């Protein structure tokens, strides 16, 4: 598990799904599209959020620190997919609402 500072790009609507390990139990799930810091060409990730984390609303442009779990799984004989799941998310905007951009200018996040 690794911690990453990320910028939120988008969040999908919350869905309710059945929990496989517990019959009859449901949990909330959504996908958070995030981008690593480093400009417009930095890597983007689709991160799955479950339970209470999926219930929270994240705004585009918001900075977060996320503990992410990466897991690869085979889909068929030729393809492997990577699942990215958040174990914990902390909003950086709770501490500051400005950053310094590449031109050393102060930029308001929200």
C-alpha positions in Angstrom: 0.0 0.0 0.0 1.3 3.4 -1.0 0.3 7.0 -0.2 -0.2 9.4 -3.1 -1.0 13.1 -3.3 -3.6 13.4 -6.0 -5.9 15.9 -7.7 -9.6 14.8 -8.1 -10.8 15.0 -11.7 -14.3 13.4 -11.4 -16.5 11.1 -9.3 -19.1 8.7 -10.6 -22.6 8.4 -9.0 -22.8 6.1 -6.0 -24.1 2.6 -6.6 -25.2 -0.1 -4.1 -23.7 -3.6 -4.7 -24.1 -6.9 -2.9 -21.2 -7.9 -0.7 -19.9 -11.3 -1.9 -18.6 -12.5 1.5 -21.8 -11.7 3.5 -25.1 -12.8 2.1 -27.8 -10.1 2.1 -25.4 -7.3 2.9 -24.9 -4.3 0.6 -22.3 -1.5 0.4 -21.9 1.7 -1.5 -19.4 1.9 -4.3 -18.2 4.6 -6.7 -15.2 5.4 -8.9 -13.0 8.5 -8.2 -10.9 9.7 -11.2 -7.7 11.2 -9.9 -4.5 12.5 -11.4 -1.0 12.6 -9.9 0.6 16.0 -9.5 3.0 17.0 -12.3 0.9 18.8 -14.9 -1.5 17.9 -17.6 0.5 14.8 -18.7 0.8 13.2 -15.2 -0.7 9.7 -14.8 -4.4 9.3 -14.1 -6.1 6.6 -12.1 -9.6 5.2 -11.7 -9.8 4.5 -7.9 -12.6 2.4 -6.4 -14.2 3.7 -3.2 -16.3 1.4 -1.0 -18.5 2.0 2.1 -18.3 5.3 3.9 -15.6 6.7 1.6 -18.0 6.2 -1.4 -20.6 8.3 0.4 -18.4 11.4 0.5 -18.5 13.9 -2.4 -15.2 15.0 -3.8 -15.0 18.1 -6.0 -12.9 18.4 -9.2 -9.6 20.1 -8.5 -9.6 19.1 -4.8 -6.3 17.7 -3.5 -6.3 14.5 -1.5 -3.8 12.1 0.1 -4.9 8.5 -0.6 -3.5 5.2 0.6 -4.0 3.0 -2.5 -3.9 -0.7 -2.9 -2.9 -2.0 -6.4 -4.0 -5.5 -7.5 -3.5 -7.2 -10.8 -5.9 -9.9 -12.0 -6.1 -12.0 -15.2 -9.1 -11.4 -17.3 -8.3 -14.0 -19.9 -5.2 -15.7 -21.4 -3.9 -12.5 -23.0 -5.1 -9.6 -20.7 -4.4 -8.6 -17.1 -6.4 -5.8 -15.5 -5.2 -3.7 -12.6 -7.6 -2.8 -9.8 -6.9 0.3 -7.7 -8.7 0.6 -4.4 -8.5 3.4 -1.8 -8.0 2.2 1.8 -8.0 5.8 3.2 -8.4 9.3 1.9 -7.5 12.6 3.6 -8.5 15.9 2.0 -5.6 18.4 1.8 -8.1 21.2 1.3 -9.0 21.0 4.9 -5.6 22.4 5.7 -5.1 24.8 2.8 -7.0 26.1 -0.2 -4.1 27.4 -2.2 -1.1 26.0 -4.0 1.8 27.6 -5.8 1.8 26.8 -9.6 4.7 26.4 -11.9 5.0 30.2 -12.4 5.4 30.7 -8.6 1.9 32.3 -8.5 -0.6 31.5 -5.8 -3.6 29.6 -7.2 -6.9 29.1 -5.3 -8.2 25.6 -5.5 -11.8 26.3 -4.5 
